Amino acid sequence: MQMTDFEFQIDNFMMYCTSKNLSPKTMKSYEQTLKLFAKYLQDNFSIEDVERVTTGHIRQYVGYLQDRENIQY
């Protein structure tokens, strides 16, 4: 299976984090956060290429996260 551009960039960033000796817990958090963001972009905007991400997409994602926080269970 071929990697998407997002997966490649996340993998590249995680290698950078390893070279900076970040804690495993921090790295796991970064990776999970980036993968959730990538999934959101793919599901909602069909974006798999990092170059297509705009500040508007990021704002939409932040709003989505804030809306999720405000949901009462």
N, C-alpha and C positions, 0 to 999 in steps of 0.2 A: 504494500500500500504506500502510495506517495504522500509525503508530507505537504500540508498546505503552507503557504508563506507564513501564516501566523504561527503554526506549529514550529516551523524552522526558527523564526525570530524568538519565540519563547525558549526553545532549546538553547539557542545562542546566548540569550540573556542568563539562563540558568548556569551555563558554563562560566560566564563572566562572574556570577555570584560565587561559584565554587572557587574561582581564582582569588576572590576577595576574602575567602574563608568565613563567609557568613554562616551563622548557626543553621543546623538542619531544620529547626523549627521555622526560622525566618524564611529559608528557601522554600519550604513546603507551602508556607502562606503566600509568598510571591507567586509561585507556580499555580496554585489553586486560583488565586485572584485573576491572574492573566488568562487562564483557561476558561474561567467563567465569563470574562469579558469577551474573549474570542467567540465563545458559543453564543452569547447575546448578539454580537454583530452578525454572525452567520445566520442565526434564526430570524432576526428582525430586519436585516438589511442585505442579506446574501453577500456579505463581505468576507473574503478569505485572504485578501491582499492587504497588508499593513499600509501600503501607500494610499489606499482608498479611504482610510479613516480620517475623519475631520473633527474639528473641535465640537461641531454640532452632535456628532455621534457620541462623543464623550459626555457632553452635557445631558443627552438623552439617557445614557446609562446611569449617570449619577442620579437623575430624577427617578429612574426605574428603581434603583437601590433605596432611595429615600421613601418611595411609595411602598416598597416591600416592608420597610421598617415600621411604617405606620399602620400596617394591617394588624387588626386585633384578632388574636386567636382565642 
